[in-house]
Structure formats: C-alpha cells, structure tokens
C-alpha cells in the first residue's frame, strides 16, 4: 500500500518582549527579524499514521512534549506515541518553559493550539506520495571544542570531528507536484552570537525559506547531532545566518533537482525510554572541588554586585547539581536517573533515529553509519531535552559541554547510540 503524506505549516512567532532562551543573561526580545514556523508532516499507510513536527525553537521539556502530544492527538486522531516533536535548536526564539512569566505561559498555550491545528490539517491533507532521497555536503559547520592554553574552550577546531553530510528527501504527489522536503544537517544555530535579542530562525530559517521558494514545497529542517559543532561564521548581526542559510539551502536545492522519486511502501516506528545515569563528576573529590569553586564564584559575584541573572543563575544551577553529586558519593546512594526517549521511524527508504539531547557529532555519525537502513537521518533535540551528551572521551578533556550543561555520566552517549541501533534494527525487521 502506497505511503500517503500530508503537510501543514503555521507561524509561531512570539510577541515582542518575550523572554528569549539559548544564551544566559540576554535581554528580552525587542524586535522580530524573521518569522518562526512550525511544520507538520503526516505519514500514513493503511491504518498506521504518524505525525512529525519541526519547530523553530530551542528545545522542549519532556513534560511539555507530553502535554502537546495529548492536544495534538485529540485534534488529529493520531496516537500520542506516534507524534514526534523535533526542534531546530534555534537560539533566537522564545522561552517556552518559564512558568514564572505570564507571557511565556500564554505563548506555550498558544503553541499547543497551533500545533493541534496543523496536525489536524496535515492529516486532512494526506494523499498518495512519491519519495526520493539524496546526500550532499556542506561546510558551514566546524567542531567548536578548541584547545587553548591546555584546556578546551568554545572556539574553532578545524581538525575536530564534524558531520558535513546533508540529507535530503524529495516528496511529490503522484502527478509529480512538489509536496514537501526534509533537510537533515548538524550545526548549532548560533550564527548571531550571544547578545542578539531579535527574534529569528537563524540559518535553518533562511535555508528552509530558500528551499521552499525554489522548489515550491514546504521544507522541514531536521537538526542533527550538533552538540560539538558551531557555524564557521558567528557575528553579532544577521548576515552570517543569511549567508550560511543560503549556502546550505542551495545545496539542498541542488540535491532536490537531481533526485528521482517513486511510490513507496512501509511505515513503522518504535520508541523506548532509556534510563541514563546522572552525572557525578567522576569522583567524590572532583565533585567537592567543584562545589568549592562554585560557592566562591557566587560569593565573589554577590560581593561585587555582579548579579547578572545569566552567569549567576548558571553558577547556582551547577552548584545544586554538584551538591547532589557530593551527597551521592558520601552516602553511597544513587542519583535519580535521567530519562531519555529514543525512537526510530521508517517510511519508504528513509529511517529516522531521534534522541532528546545535545548529542555529539561522533555519536550521531555512529548511528547513521551502523544503521541497518541504507538511508538514516539522526535527529537531536527531539521529544524532550536532557542537556549535553558528550562522548566518553570528551569528559576527560572537559570544556563547556561537560562542565556546565551536562546531566549524565560518560556512558550515556553509548547507551543512546546502542538504543537507536537496536530500534532501527527492530523496525527494519518488521518486529
């Protein structure tokens, strides 16, 4: 039975003045540079249906994903377990989880209405479709873990691992009219650096707009494993986002024009929750040392009046986690695990493997290269948010991803890649 596809899209641009997320200590938004969007793609074969959403947002917590799924399920008739919410990891969008802000709470409520609406529209638009898939390359990403004065800093590491591959799916109606495009690439959307407070979809927004303009089909950007990959160009202006988005978009269009499509069959999906061990900083001594350092940092900031909400919040947040680790080492008790929903979806020639964290590029490539499916896209920032998941080797090196925004122990990356491979194998075998 031929796979059917339906697509719907909506503007999810927040109001000016809403708190922004993605960098600490930034002012609320003061203008809108370019719109944010959510796009829903429904896939159906027989009685099986699924919905894939892409959103120009940083991330969504597991609790928010659960609430949104329920609303979408009611509106669309698609089971909540068959609804996938993938964020582009956009750093120039609104906060969604801050319950102390009425504006953020209102935006989150509005987002639920919008997603439920386009989910239902995508289901109503289902029609037999043709699919084709191709691979290209883009050089707009670079490994960001740079060695400087004997330590890892956020910078540029041209010798470090990076996945340059661009995956593209061309989707058409049976009479060859453009229907949708899926674009998979792995790079942090931080082209405009950390102080820009204008709402923007950054380079993925520019890339998808270009693809839609030149192909006539809505484009869904599927963010890959970019935990340790930044754009090659980062400046406090929109120009790097425009330029790098055009470069990526042009490669996508080139692929679109070379891909042949065909009617395909098959739709399967499977997911599981992986219980990851919480981060204990390697040893009791290391955890205790971090507690001392953070307490001193907080004290120094307080005494000098440097109480900027961003750095101070980070220090307090890290102190809370490190104190819990110290107590775990002292008492011998186990910290609560970090739950990560991992999933695999297969339709036609394409397999998707998803995880909720900031996965390092090496692990994303491992999943893609070891997949039993010939064509596999890896998606990070999907169905939840668990922070950075570095490779085991990165923990010994340190750096921001390890010291500041990591919640899991060193084996977590391997546990996620193993779960992805097992799920991909299971659905490929029809189990």
N, C-alpha and C positions, 0 to 999 in steps of 0.2 A: 504494500500500500504506500503510495507516494506521500512523502512528508509535506505537510502544509505549514506555511509561515504567514504570520500577520505582524504588522509593526504599527506602533503609535508613539507620538512624541509630544512633550509638553515643556513649557518654560517653567523652571523652578527658581528663577532669580529672586533673591530675598529683598526686603525693603532696605533702603539706605539707613545706616545707623545700627544695623545688627552687628553683634559681636562676630569677629572673624576667628578662624581657627587654622592651625597649621604652623604658626610661629608664636613663641611666647612674647608677651609684652608689647603687642601691637595695638594700635588704636582701632576703634570700631570703624566699619566701612563708611566712607564719605562720598563715594560715587559708584556708579556702575559703568565699567569699561566695556564689557561684553556679557551677554546673557549666559546663564547656566541652564542646562537642559537635563531632562530625564527621558530615556527612550526605552520602550518596552518591546520585546520581540517574543511573540508566542510561537511555539513549535508544537505540532500535533501529528500523531499517526494513530489512526483508529480511535480507540478510547483513551489513549495516553496523551496528556497535554502538559506542557511546562511553560513557564514564563521566565525570561531573562531580562533584567533591568540594568541599565548603566546610568549612573548618576554623576554629575559634575560636582561631587562633594568629596571631602577628605576621607571620611570613614563613618561607619555606623556601629554602635554597640550591638551585642547580641540581643539585648533586651529590646532595643528599638527595632531591630530586624524582625523579631518575633511579633511585635505589635503591628508593624507594617504588613507582614505576611498575612496576618489574620484579616486585615481590612481588604487587602488585595484579593484574598481567597473568596471572601463574601461577594465582592463585586464581579469577579471573573469566573468563579466556579472551579478554578484550578486549586488543587490541594496545596496547603501551605508548604508542605515538604517539597513541592515541585516548583517553588518560587525562589529565584536566585537574585540577590541584590548586590551588584558589583559597583564599587566606587572607583572613580578615576584617580583618587588620592589628591584632589585639587587643593592646593594650599591658599587659594584666594577666594574661598567661599565661606559660607556662614557656619557658625557653631550650630550644632543640632542637639547636643546632649545637655546643655547647661540649663538645669531646672530652676536656677535662681533668677533667670531672666524671662520676663513675660514675653518679650519679643521673640526669643528663641523658642519658647514653648508654643507660641502661636504659629511660628514658621513650621515647626515639626508637625503640628496638627494639620496645617495646610498641605504639607508634603504628603501626608497619608491620604488625603482626599485626591490629590493629583495622581499619585501612583495607582490608587484603586481605579481611577477613571481611565487612565491609559492602559492599564491591564485589561480592563473590560473591552476597550476599543481594539486592542491587539487581537484578542480572542475573536471579536466580531469580524475582524478583517482577515481571518485565516483563509488561505487559498492554496491550491497546489503550487509548488515552487520547484525551481531548478537551482542547484548549488554547484559551485566550483571553488577550488582553493589553490592559493599560490603563496610562495615565500619570496621575500626580498631582503634588503639590507638598509639600515640607516645608521649614520654615525653621529647622531645628535646626543647620544648618551656616553658618559665616561664614568669609570669607577671613582668614587669620591673618598676612599679611605687612603689618604696620603700620609706617608711617613715624613715627619718634620721634627727635627731635634730629638730623635729617638722615641717618638710617640706618634700615635695615629691621630690625625686631625681631619676635619671636614675640608677637603680640598679637591685636587685632581690627581689621579693616579693612572696615567696612560698605560702602565704595564699591568694594572689590576684587571680582574675578570669583568666582563660586560657582555651582555647578550645583544648583539646588533640585529638579530633576525626580526623581520616584520612579517607577521602572518596576516593573510587577508582572505576573507570569504566573500565571494560574489553571489548574491542571491537575486533571482529573477522570477517573474511569473512564467507560466508555461508558454505564453506567447512572447517571451523574451523582453518584457518591460522591467526596468530596474525596480527592485523591491527593498533591498537592504544590503548593507556592507558591515562586516565585522572586521575590526582592525585591532591586532594584538601587538603591543610593543611594551618594553620595560624601561621606564625612566621617570624619576621623580618630577612632578610638575611644580618646580620651584624656580622657573626661569626669571622671575621678577624679584628674587631675593626676599629678605625677611620683613621689610618695613612697608611694602606696598599695601595700601588699605583700600584699593579699588576692587570691587567685585569683578572677577574674571575667571574664565575656564582655562586659562593659561594655554600652553601649546596643544594639549589634546582638543581643546575647543576650536582652535584655529585649524587644526588638521582635519577634524571631522566636518567643519563647515566647508572647507575646500573640497573634500571628497564628495559631500552631498551636492555641492554646486556643479561639479564637473561630471558626476555620474548620474545625478537625478535620483539617488537613493539615500535615505537616512543612514548615517554611519554611527555605529556603536563602538566606542573606544573601550577595549578590554585591557586594563592595566596589568602588566606582568609582574615578575619578581624584581622589584627595583629598590630593595632595601638599602643597597650599597651603590646605587647608580644615580647620578645627577645629570642635568643637561650640561653640554660642553660650554654653553654660554649662559651666564647669570648676571643680570644687571638690574638696577632699580628703575626699570622702565618696561613698557610693554613690548618693545622691539624684539628682544630675544624670544619671547613667546610667539610673536608673529612669524619671525624668520624660521625658527625651528619647527613650528607647526606647519609652515608651508613646505619645508623640506621633507618632513615625514608624510604630509598629505600627498605631495607629488609622487613619492614612491608608492603610496597606496593606489593612487590613480593609475600609475604605470602598470602595477600588477593587475588591477581591475581590467584594463584594456587587453591583457594577454590571457586571461583566464577563460576557459571553456566551461560551460555549466551543463548539468544533466539532472534528470529527475532521480531522486534518491529515496531510499527506504531506511527505516530503522530509527527508533527513539528510545533511549534508555538512560536512566540516571540512578545514582546510589550515593548515599552520604553516611557519614559516621562522625561522632563526637570523639575526638582524641583528647585524653587527659594528659596534659603536659606538666612535667614537674616545675614548680615555681623556682625562681632564681634565688639562690642562697649565696651568691658572690664567691663561690669556690672554697671558702674555708671560714671558720669562726673568726680567725684573726683578720682576714680581709674584710669581713662584714663589720667587725668592730672598728677597724680603722676608718672605714667609710662613714660610719656613724659619727666618729670624732670630727672628721673633715667637714661633714655637712653641718653639724652643730656650730662649728667655728665659722663657717660661711654665713649661716643665718645670723649669728651674733654680730659679725662684722657689718653685715648689711643693715641690721637694725640700729646699731650704734652710730653709723654714719648717715642714717636717714635714707639710704639707698633701698627703698622698699618697693621698687618697681614690681608690679604684680607678676610679670613673667618669670624672671630669674628666681625671685623669692618663692613663688609657687612651686617651681621645679625643685628647688632645694628642699622645701618642706615635703613635697610628694616623695622624693627619693629617700628622705630621712624616715618617713613612715615605713617604706618597704624594707630599708636596711635594718631598722629596729626589729621588724618581724623576723628577718633572717637571723639576727643575733639571738633572739629568743628561741628560735627553732634549733640552732646549734646548741644553746645552753641546755634546753630541756630534752633534746632528742626527739621532739615532736616533728611531724611532717607538715609543711605549709600546705594550705589548700591548693589543689591543682588548678591549672589554667585550662579551661575548656576551649577547644578549637573545633569548629565544624568544618570538616573537609569533605569535598564532594567531587563526583565525576559525572559528566553528562556526555552522551554520544548521540549525534544525529547526522545521518549520512556519513560523509568521510571525516567529519570533524569530531574530536574529543576535547572536552574542556576539563581541566583539573583546577579546583579552587581551594583557597585557604584564606583565613581571616587576618593574617598578619602581614608585617613588612618583611617578606621573605627575601633572603639574599639571592643575588642573580645566579650563583653557582647551583643552589638547590632547585631553582626554577628550571634551569637548563637540564639538570639531572632528571627531573620528572619528564620533561619533553623528550629527551634522548632515550630514556629507558622505557617509554610508554609502548605498550603492545600495538597501539593505534599508529598508523603512519603519520597522521597529522594531529598534533596535540598543542593546544594553547594552554599556558599556565596563567591563572588569574590570582593575584593577591587582592587584599582589601575587600574581600567578598564574604558576605553573610556574618559579619562581626568584625571586631577589632581587638587584637591581643598585643599590639606593640611590635617591636622588632624581634625577629627570629634570626639571629646571626648563625653562620656556620660554626661548627665546633672550633675550628682553628682561630676564628676571629675573637673568641673570648680571651685567649692568651694575649692577643695583641691589644685589646682594649679599644678605646675610641667611643664616640658619642653613642653609637648604636648599641654598644654593650653596657656602658656605664650610666647612661642617662634614661634610656627609654626601652629597656629590656625587662620582661617579666618572667622569662623562662630560662631553665638551665640548659647547658650546652647540647644535650642530646635532643632537644626539641626539634631542630631543623631536620634531623634524620628521621624522627618519628613522623613528621608531616610528609616528607618525601616518600617514606615507605607506605603510609596510608594512601597517598594519592596513587601510587603504582598499583597497589592491591585493588583499589576501587576501579581503576581503569581496566585492569585485567578481568575483574568480575563482570563489568558491563559488556566488555568485548566478547566474553564467553557466553553471554546471554543468561547469566545467573541472577 
